[in-house]
Amino acid sequence: MIEKKLRVAAYAVCISDGQVLLARYVSPDRAEKYWTLPGGGVDHDEDPYRAVVREVAEETGYDARIEQLLGVDSRSRRVTRDGTETDMHLVGIYYRARVIGGELTHEIDGSTDLAAWVPLSEVKTLERAALVDTGLALVSTQPLDGHVPPTAVDGLVRD
């Protein structure tokens, strides 16, 4: 039997002076590392708006102000962990955010280990989660319906 699981997450797209704020995800076993947007899972009974502000602070050390809801991305994929196959339904809520305080700090013992401002021109050279491209596409196109075509989620996006 395949387990079905829903994961709702909120992500911040912070762009300043031609750079985007990214955090480096680290798998629980510390074997896998790749760049992602600051953000993550929305806790039970937590507002996604508050979740993304919390996640930015945890992963980057910065205080953020949400400026705009960019859109919502919904996709499904099958994953196998510890021999269990799961049909994951991933719902990502993307916000444009601005850093308003704090200091760049790396998360300790969390789901990320580094945070950095990365020039937009260099993002395509990074091993990164597809959600980085989704967030940047939402910023650049600003679709009225908040929807962009899905980016492939298998493997790490790299051109």
The 8 nearest C-alpha neighbors of each residue, nearest first, counted from 0:
[[1, 2, 84, 83, 85, 3, 86, 82],
 [0, 2, 84, 85, 3, 86, 83, 77],
 [1, 3, 85, 86, 0, 84, 4, 83],
 [4, 2, 86, 85, 87, 1, 5, 88],
 [3, 5, 87, 88, 86, 2, 6, 85],
 [6, 4, 88, 87, 89, 7, 3, 90],
 [7, 5, 89, 90, 88, 8, 4, 40],
 [8, 6, 90, 41, 40, 91, 89, 5],
 [7, 9, 40, 39, 91, 41, 92, 90],
 [8, 10, 92, 51, 38, 39, 91, 47],
 [11, 9, 38, 93, 51, 37, 36, 92],
 [12, 10, 94, 37, 96, 95, 13, 93],
 [11, 13, 95, 96, 94, 134, 14, 36],
 [14, 12, 96, 20, 97, 19, 11, 95],
 [13, 15, 19, 18, 12, 20, 17, 16],
 [14, 16, 18, 17, 19, 13, 97, 20],
 [15, 17, 18, 14, 19, 118, 119, 116],
 [18, 16, 15, 118, 119, 14, 19, 120],
 [19, 17, 118, 117, 119, 15, 14, 16],
 [20, 18, 14, 117, 116, 13, 119, 21],
 [19, 21, 116, 13, 115, 117, 14, 18],
 [22, 20, 36, 115, 35, 114, 37, 116],
 [21, 23, 114, 35, 37, 113, 34, 36],
 [22, 24, 34, 113, 111, 33, 112, 35],
 [25, 23, 111, 33, 32, 110, 34, 22],
 [26, 24, 32, 111, 29, 110, 31, 23],
 [25, 27, 29, 31, 28, 30, 32, 24],
 [28, 26, 29, 25, 110, 30, 31, 109],
 [27, 29, 26, 30, 31, 25, 32, 110],
 [30, 28, 26, 27, 25, 31, 32, 24],
 [31, 29, 28, 26, 32, 25, 27, 33],
 [30, 32, 26, 25, 29, 33, 28, 24],
 [33, 31, 25, 24, 23, 26, 30, 34],
 [34, 32, 127, 23, 24, 126, 35, 128],
 [35, 33, 23, 127, 22, 24, 128, 126],
 [36, 34, 22, 128, 21, 131, 127, 23],
 [35, 37, 21, 131, 22, 38, 10, 11],
 [38, 36, 55, 22, 11, 10, 21, 58],
 [39, 37, 10, 54, 51, 9, 55, 36],
 [38, 40, 8, 9, 10, 54, 41, 37],
 [39, 41, 8, 7, 42, 9, 6, 38],
 [40, 42, 8, 50, 7, 47, 45, 39],
 [41, 43, 45, 40, 44, 50, 46, 47],
 [42, 44, 45, 41, 46, 40, 7, 47],
 [43, 45, 42, 46, 41, 47, 50, 49],
 [46, 44, 42, 43, 41, 47, 50, 49],
 [45, 47, 49, 48, 50, 44, 41, 42],
 [48, 46, 50, 49, 9, 41, 51, 45],
 [49, 47, 46, 50, 51, 52, 9, 65],
 [48, 50, 52, 46, 47, 51, 53, 45],
 [51, 49, 47, 53, 48, 52, 41, 54],
 [50, 52, 54, 9, 53, 38, 49, 48],
 [53, 51, 49, 55, 50, 54, 63, 56],
 [54, 52, 50, 56, 51, 55, 49, 57],
 [53, 55, 38, 51, 57, 56, 52, 58],
 [56, 54, 52, 37, 58, 57, 53, 59],
 [55, 57, 60, 61, 53, 54, 59, 62],
 [58, 56, 54, 55, 59, 60, 53, 106],
 [57, 59, 106, 55, 56, 54, 60, 37],
 [58, 60, 104, 61, 114, 56, 103, 55],
 [61, 59, 56, 104, 103, 102, 101, 57],
 [62, 60, 101, 56, 59, 102, 100, 103],
 [61, 63, 100, 101, 56, 99, 98, 60],
 [64, 62, 98, 97, 99, 52, 61, 96],
 [63, 65, 97, 96, 66, 98, 99, 62],
 [64, 66, 96, 67, 95, 63, 97, 94],
 [67, 65, 96, 95, 64, 97, 68, 94],
 [68, 66, 95, 94, 69, 65, 96, 93],
 [67, 69, 94, 70, 93, 95, 66, 92],
 [70, 68, 94, 93, 145, 67, 137, 95],
 [71, 69, 145, 93, 68, 146, 92, 72],
 [70, 72, 92, 91, 93, 145, 146, 73],
 [73, 71, 91, 90, 92, 74, 70, 146],
 [72, 74, 90, 89, 91, 71, 75, 88],
 [75, 73, 89, 88, 90, 72, 76, 149],
 [76, 74, 88, 87, 89, 86, 77, 73],
 [75, 77, 87, 86, 78, 88, 74, 152],
 [78, 76, 86, 85, 87, 84, 79, 75],
 [77, 79, 85, 84, 76, 80, 86, 87],
 [80, 78, 84, 83, 82, 85, 81, 77],
 [81, 79, 82, 83, 78, 84, 85, 77],
 [80, 82, 83, 79, 84, 78, 85, 28],
 [83, 81, 80, 79, 84, 85, 78, 1],
 [84, 82, 79, 80, 81, 85, 1, 2],
 [83, 85, 79, 1, 78, 2, 82, 80],
 [86, 84, 2, 78, 1, 77, 3, 87],
 [85, 87, 77, 3, 76, 2, 4, 78],
 [88, 86, 4, 76, 75, 85, 77, 5],
 [87, 89, 75, 5, 74, 4, 6, 90],
 [90, 88, 6, 74, 73, 75, 87, 5],
 [89, 91, 73, 7, 72, 6, 8, 88],
 [92, 90, 8, 72, 71, 9, 7, 93],
 [91, 93, 71, 9, 70, 10, 8, 72],
 [94, 92, 10, 69, 70, 9, 11, 71],
 [95, 93, 68, 11, 69, 67, 96, 12],
 [94, 96, 12, 67, 66, 11, 65, 13],
 [97, 95, 65, 13, 66, 64, 11, 12],
 [96, 98, 64, 63, 13, 99, 65, 66],
 [97, 99, 63, 62, 100, 61, 64, 96],
 [100, 98, 63, 62, 97, 64, 101, 61],
 [101, 99, 62, 61, 98, 102, 63, 60],
 [100, 102, 61, 62, 60, 103, 99, 98],
 [101, 103, 60, 61, 104, 100, 59, 62],
 [104, 102, 60, 59, 61, 101, 105, 114],
 [105, 103, 60, 59, 102, 106, 114, 58],
 [104, 106, 113, 114, 59, 112, 58, 107],
 [105, 107, 58, 112, 109, 111, 57, 104],
 [106, 108, 109, 112, 105, 111, 110, 58],
 [109, 107, 106, 110, 112, 111, 27, 25],
 [110, 108, 111, 107, 106, 112, 58, 25],
 [109, 111, 25, 24, 26, 112, 108, 27],
 [112, 110, 24, 23, 25, 109, 113, 106],
 [111, 113, 106, 105, 23, 107, 25, 24],
 [114, 112, 105, 23, 22, 111, 106, 115],
 [113, 115, 22, 59, 105, 21, 23, 58],
 [116, 114, 21, 20, 117, 22, 113, 103],
 [115, 117, 20, 19, 18, 21, 118, 114],
 [116, 118, 18, 19, 115, 119, 20, 121],
 [119, 117, 18, 120, 121, 17, 19, 116],
 [120, 118, 18, 121, 122, 17, 19, 117],
 [119, 121, 118, 122, 123, 17, 117, 18],
 [122, 120, 118, 119, 124, 123, 117, 125],
 [123, 121, 124, 119, 125, 120, 118, 117],
 [122, 124, 121, 125, 158, 157, 120, 156],
 [125, 123, 122, 121, 157, 158, 126, 120],
 [126, 124, 122, 123, 127, 157, 121, 34],
 [125, 127, 33, 155, 157, 156, 34, 124],
 [128, 126, 34, 33, 155, 156, 125, 35],
 [127, 129, 130, 35, 155, 131, 34, 156],
 [130, 128, 131, 132, 152, 156, 150, 127],
 [129, 131, 133, 128, 132, 134, 35, 36],
 [132, 130, 134, 129, 133, 35, 36, 128],
 [133, 131, 135, 130, 129, 134, 136, 150],
 [132, 134, 130, 136, 131, 135, 137, 129],
 [135, 133, 137, 131, 136, 132, 130, 12],
 [134, 136, 138, 132, 137, 133, 139, 131],
 [137, 135, 133, 139, 138, 134, 140, 132],
 [136, 138, 134, 141, 135, 140, 139, 69],
 [139, 137, 135, 136, 141, 140, 134, 69],
 [138, 140, 136, 137, 141, 135, 134, 142],
 [139, 141, 137, 142, 138, 136, 147, 135],
 [142, 140, 137, 138, 139, 143, 69, 145],
 [143, 141, 145, 144, 140, 146, 137, 147],
 [144, 142, 145, 141, 146, 70, 69, 140],
 [143, 145, 142, 146, 70, 141, 147, 69],
 [146, 144, 70, 142, 143, 69, 71, 147],
 [145, 147, 144, 70, 142, 71, 148, 72],
 [146, 148, 149, 137, 145, 136, 133, 142],
 [147, 149, 150, 146, 133, 72, 136, 151],
 [150, 148, 147, 151, 133, 72, 74, 73],
 [149, 151, 129, 152, 148, 133, 132, 130],
 [152, 150, 153, 149, 129, 156, 154, 155],
 [153, 151, 129, 154, 150, 155, 128, 156],
 [154, 152, 151, 155, 156, 76, 129, 150],
 [155, 153, 152, 156, 151, 128, 129, 157],
 [156, 154, 127, 126, 128, 157, 153, 129],
 [155, 157, 127, 129, 126, 128, 154, 158],
 [158, 156, 126, 123, 124, 155, 125, 127],
 [157, 123, 124, 156, 125, 126, 122, 155]]
